[in-house]
Amino acid sequence: MAVTYFRAPPPSMSSSHRGTSRFTLLAEAALAVLVVLGPVAMGGAARWVLWPLVALSGVAAVLAAVAARRQGQSLRFPLLAVPLAVGAVLCAVQLVPLPAGLLNVLSPESAALREFALVPMGLDGARPVSMDPPATWRELAKHVAYLLAFLATVQVCRARRSRERLLSVLAFTGAALVVVGLGHALLGVQSLFGVLPFVDARPPLVTPFGNPNHLAGFLGLSSTVALGLALTTRPRSRALPYALAAGAGGLGVVLTLSRGGIAFYVFGQVLLSVLLLRRRRESAGRATPMWARSAAALLGLFAVLAVGAYTAADKLWVEASSADSVEKLRQSKVALWPMMVETARAFPVLGMGRGAFEAAFPRYQTAPDINTLTHPENAVLQVAVELGVPGLLLLAVAAWGFVRLLRRQGLDALELAALSGVAALVLHDLFDFSLELPAGAVAALVVLGAVARPRERRRAPGTSGGLKPSAWMLGAGVALTGLALAALVPGRYALADAEAELAGLVTARAPESDVRARGVALIDLHPADYLLYRLVASAYAARGPGAAGEALSFVNRALYLSPLDGVSHRVAARALLALGRRSQGFLEYRLAYEAGDLGALQGEAIHRARSLEDLAAMTPDAPEVAVRLLDALANMPSRLDAALAYSGWARERFEGRPGVAALWAREARLRLRKGELPAAEAATAEVARLEPDALDTHLLRAEVLRAQGRRDEALQTLERLLARFPGHVELSFTLAAQQLDAGLTRRAKDTLQAVSPFLTDYAQRARLLSMEASCLEREGLLSRAVERRQTAARLAPGPDAWFAVARTQEALHRYDAAARSVHEGLRMLPAGARKDAEAWAARLEAEERSRVESHRKELADDPHAQELEHLLNNTGGAGEATDEP
């Protein structure tokens, strides 16, 4: 291929003094596709993106090397490539199966997992350091792909036009994302392109990025690069599209509502301003026009940010108020950092395995969290946990390489903007993980490669710099690409797929032998995933006492890997109860609740408790939980005696603690239900002693007075209370109910009307309508009562609500409508509680058939009635004159 030389190229064209090879153009095209691919593939979160990532990176690297060979150029290996290359080597080392002794030296935690969990299952072979090998295989492929993409960019961006085109792709990709997001907002579409809904995310700006923080990081980088292109492009007419792209990207950052994204984007612009100011001072006034243009562009960008902030002011205020104090920041993701530091200390030599954080971190989690933590959301901690001390050293090398680039002489405005954007993105990743996904990582590496490109210098004949491309080097590029593609084969086994497969077997109630066999195979792939052990344990626990021992052995491994997994504690409790170890079983239920499984006690444990000892063992050291358990027992009519016994134990257990008054109040109401009025009055006196001014104390006193037959005193007590607490919903409902029982229908209606403006939810509105219906029934206005009850049943659906509708309709002799209402309630009853309601519905349907048959008989016997019926049917009928009885 012919090569053209320029005798004295100007400084602005020094990067392209040779003609551009078609291989360079093809490599440039591959890199451009890579830049676009990440955002399109759901921000790089789509699993399929790794295959084209590796393939395109390898193609770009090989083509760039071929172009360099044909043009006689040397290949450069910048300092920033060292962390990528050594990182790939570390990933490979983490995947080497090691004998038990060596594994214990390099990774004691991995060795302990092998001995405790794997060897008893027969998995006693050599194990790698990685706690999740398939994830580390994927990371190995990514590291190799990133290295190849970075080196290809360094070579391609020797040509100035290639550099500008490649960075333009990034700039306009960011602008296109913002246009897509604004289009969704204008059309009111919440799913991507109206087709793909976001299941676990509700992004403020709907784009292929499901995570607004990742979108903000990508847009911040693309916008800053676009600003650099606008500052360096001549003539100004060609710079306008870049200026618009920069403004669109900045607006998009604001609209993501990402606090970190906005803050670090502004930091990037401030850093760029400082760098441009320093450059102006170094040029000693020679770049005044350029400085003026830069200042104008930056001011324009800040104006766009101000407009965006004004547009989303309310939402931004809500986001800002969620982190407006040091305490709130401590309760955010920053609160997790100490746990992750301790995790890193457990893996100092080689880390837990690149990509293994999601599977392995629950072992070291010391505070329950309902969310699955897939990343530390801190770049330093991510590297420290997954690569150990060698990873931190590589991070230091990367930082030094970036600083060397920043201190490089002769950087133009585009290069300063690129470095400012990358600096902002990296600092943002101290609170996020954008660089862990291909979209952010590829964009940052392409930008860095464009700046790290070699500067062409005039050399004496016979001298050269760098490495001359050879067939061996081209072969190395092909080999690395093949290695990365091969790594994706074992890397195809994802953690989520394994969990879903095993959960499907358990849900389908497959034989426990099949569940165990498949579970062991999946555990061999993902040895640190506690959920796989728990699923096998749950399959055994469902088989009863005969399999409870196996259930315990697997669930113990699950709890070893995730001590705070509440569901594992619940499975352990079931197995222990099946073995007759009741005290330990109910203690496991308590641990399940304390680990975050809030339904373990009231949803399951309380139904299995047979004695006071069982109830005591499952009760945490929290009076409010004891109150809720007591309420649950009180709602079981057959367990009132157990509730009273538990109340006495709980009052003694929590004596002198806040919340004891609530226990005494429950005791009083239980005594009232059993008709033990002296005991109820004594309990009420204890409540009054502990909380004399509480509203609930006065309400309880009124209940006792009413139970003692002193209804007038109770009513007067409630009326005085309502004067003290006007608008109190529960008090108003209680007063209205007692007024209605006393026959004071008009006063009850007035009480309900007064509280109506203070209702806050559908349940309260439904209760109001039900009580108004009761008033109307007392007044004989049954049709209006039916309307109220039907509305209440729609607002708060439930069997009792629909049965109340049916009773009123039955009183109106609307048997057909009443039967339909009973069937509505039937659908909400459990299968074992439908017998009486089904009999009621059958009786109503029989009454309706009897009524219809009687009506037909009347028509058959009376010709005049037939004629009238025919006339009413043809004219639409005016309906019944009245439907009151």
BELCOR-V954809 format. One line per field, one symbol per residue. ss: DSSP state (a for helix, b for strand, c for the rest). phi: phi as a letter, one per 30 degrees, with the letter a starting at -180 (. if undefined). burial: I if it has 16 or more other C-alpha atoms within 10 Angstrom, else O. A space follows every 10 residues. Layout:
# BELCOR-V954809
ss=???
phi=???
burial=???
This chain:
# BELCOR-V954809
ss=cccccccccc aaaaaacccc caaaaaaaaa aaaaaaaaaa caaaccccaa aaaaaaaaaa aaaaaaaaaa accbbcccca aaaaaaaaaa aaaacccbca aaaaaacaaa aaaaaaaaaa acccccbccc ccaaaaaaaa aaaaaaaaaa aaaaaaccca aaaaaaaaaa aaaaaaaaaa aaaaaaaccc cbcccbcccc cccccccccc caaaaaaaaa aaaaaaaaaa aacccaaaaa aaaaaaaaaa aaaaacccaa aaaaaaaaaa aaaaaaaaaa aacccccaaa aaaaaaaaaa aaaaaaaaaa acaaaaaaaa accccaaaaa ccaaaaaaaa aaaaaccccc ccccccaaaa aaaacccccc ccccccccaa aaaaaaaaaa aaaaaaaaaa aaaaaacccc ccaaaaaaaa aaaaaaaacc cccaaacaaa aaaaaaaaaa aacccccccc ccccccbbcc aaaaaaaaaa aaaaaaaaaa ccccaaaaaa aaaaaaaccc caaaaaaaaa aaaaacccca aaaaaaaaaa acccaaaaaa aaaaaaaaaa accccaaaaa aaaaaaaacc caaaaaaaaa aaaaccccca aaaaaaaacc caaaaaaacc ccaaaaaaaa aaaaccaaaa aaaaaaaaaa aaacccccca aaaaaaaaaa aaacccaaaa aaaaaaaaaa ccccaaaaaa aaaaaaaccc aaaaaaaaaa aaaaccccaa aaaaaaaaaa acccaaaaaa aaaaaaaacc caaaaaaaaa aaaaaaaacc caaaaaaaaa aaaaacccaa aaaaaaaaaa acccaaaaaa aaaaaacccc aaacaaaaaa aaaaaaaaaa aaaaaaaaaa acaaaaaaaa aaaaaccccc ccccc
phi=.dccccdbdd edcddbdcdd dddddddddd dddddddedd dhiidddddd ddeddddddd dddddddddd ciccccbded ddeddddddd edddcddbde ddddddaedd ddddddcced cjccddbddd dbeeddeddd dddddddddd dddeddddde dddddddded dddddddddd dddddddicc cdhibcdddc bbddcdbddd cddddddddd dddddddddd dcdbddddde eddddddddd ddedddiddd ddddddeddd dddddddddd dddhidceed dddddddddd dddddddddd dceddddddd ddbcbddddd ddddddeedd ddddddbddb idjdicdedc dedcdcbdbd cddcbdhaed dedddcbide dddddddddd ddddddcddi dddddddddd ddeddddddd babeddceed ddeddddddd ddedddbdcd eicabicddb eddddddddd dddddddddd ddddeddddd ddddddddhd eddddddddd dddedbdcdd dddddddddd ddcjedcddd eddddddddd dbdcdddddd dddddddddi cddddddddd dddddjdddd dddbdddcdc bddddddcdd daeddddddd dddddcedbd ddddddeddd dddceicejd ddddddeddd ddddicdddd dddddddddd bdcddddddd ddddedddic dddddddddd ddddbdiddd dddddddddd ddicdddddd dddddedcdb bddddddddd dddddddddi cdddddeddd dddddbdadd dddddddddd ddicdddddd dddddedccd edccdddddd dddddddddd dddddddddd dbeddddddd ddddciidid dacdd
burial=OOOOOOOOOO OOOIIIIIOI IOIIIIIIII IIIIIIIIII IIIIIOOOII IOIIIIIIII IIIIIIIIIO IOIIIIIIII IIIIIIIIOI IIIIIOOIOI OOIIOIIIII IOIIOOIIOO OOIOOIIIII IIIIIIIIII IIIIIIIIII IIIIIIIIII OIIIIIIIII IIIIIIIIII IIIIOOOOOI IIOOOOOOOO OOIIIIIIII IIIIIIIIII IIIIIIIIII IIOOOOOOIO IIIIIIIIII IIIIIIIIII IIOIIIIIIO IIIOIIOOII OOOOOOOOOO IOOIIOIIOO IIOIIIOIIO OOIOOIOOOO OOOOOOOOOO OOOOOIIOOI OOIIOIIIII IIIIIIIIII IIIIIOOOOO OOOOIIIIIO IIIIIIIIII IIOIIOIIOO IIOOIIOOOO IOIIIIIIII IIIIIIIIII IIIIIIIIII IIIIIIIIII IIIIOOOOOO OOOOOOOOIO OOIIOOIIOI IOIIIOIIOI IIIIIOOIIO OIIOIIOOOO OIOOIIOIII OIIIIIIIII IIIIIIIIII IIIIIOIIII IIIIIIIIII IIIIIIIIII IIIIIIIIIO OIIIIIIIII IIIIIIIOOI IIOOIIOOIO OOOIIIIIII OOIOIIIOII IIIIOOOOOI OIIIIIIOII IOOIOOOOII IIIIIIIIII IIOOOOIOII IOIIIIIIOI IOOOOIIIII IIIIIIIOOO IOOIIOIIIO IIOOOOIIIO IIIIIIIIII OOOOIOOIIO IIOOIIOOOO OOOIIIIIII IIIIIIIOOO IIIOIIIIII IIIOIIIIIO IIIIIIIIII OIIIIIIIII IIIIIIOOOO OOOOOOIOOI IOOIIOIIOO IOOOOOOOIO OOOOOOOOOO OOOOOOOOOO OOOOO
